[in-house]
């Protein structure tokens, strides 16, 4: 299981909770932040369904959301991140998820997954792949594979981690 944590406006809570329940995730806790009228949510999700779960979350949020992902494996803790977005194209809005995995370096992702609805036009994925996310220009990555899973189209990318000639796994 992987833990995810994110903050959303309170008015989006019902849609997010419906997604958590429908996708069989395990809710850990919800914290209400009164000054900002937001809630912070922590839930556990199966690693196998992480991409599709985050894409479903992106379909119910109306503003960009940053997600912290905590994965425990190999006796250590890995901190990854994801961004849930809505992209407008041809008067329609499509969910997009960009997941960055930091398995080798804690400052530069080694793998990125970009996902959107399988009904989205191919121009949408092309424009997303032209983005720079943090320090990574997605055009400079290598496509490992692409797949359509449960209503989502996902592209798996590998980056060239700077100064990672030995490819050691980073454990936090």
Steps between C-alpha positions, in 0.01 A plus 500: 500500500602856429393798710388816328434839654350811341306815581179607327233768548222383732234519226679217310496261797188303400627423150842400631348280772278330239813424297682361805205273581437394137866415442527300824775720644545511876438837659755566776385843616351834398610826659293819462699823472255771602703809399524386137173300493688198365545138602817293503436135417723199550405167346663169410485374142625181341816561292337304220216753468686824582488650149132433441407613851682832459342551157157447655586758768610743227158461339320628813728790595459830322831662588859368500583273793843383614509149648775364722554127454679292764613152400661260744717234335841339532514596866472871422263779421477663157331838457344562159259766377213545258311789349129480422396745230212593274593597145253680273510416131235574238248622761532178701684433824710186547666359812877460491729338754879531504676266745869542581688209660821571692658154538861598425530865596286692744539815289443372146237246389614185320156398373196706403150385416268733308135401478176637363162374392506248218234719334726804491632605159861412423581873485444515875772245574730673251457833679553343842819332379629845396495616863786542740418357842738627765848437359382253236407588144270213403626514140845399628372173647490153349163332446507157665145399411150630459181325593126544536381386842148525636396812309839673513786539254840490673850566368792374707818706467857447619726794574876526503572570864795742521812351660344154532763294319491235771117491518488452876157482655435781744336399825371778727 
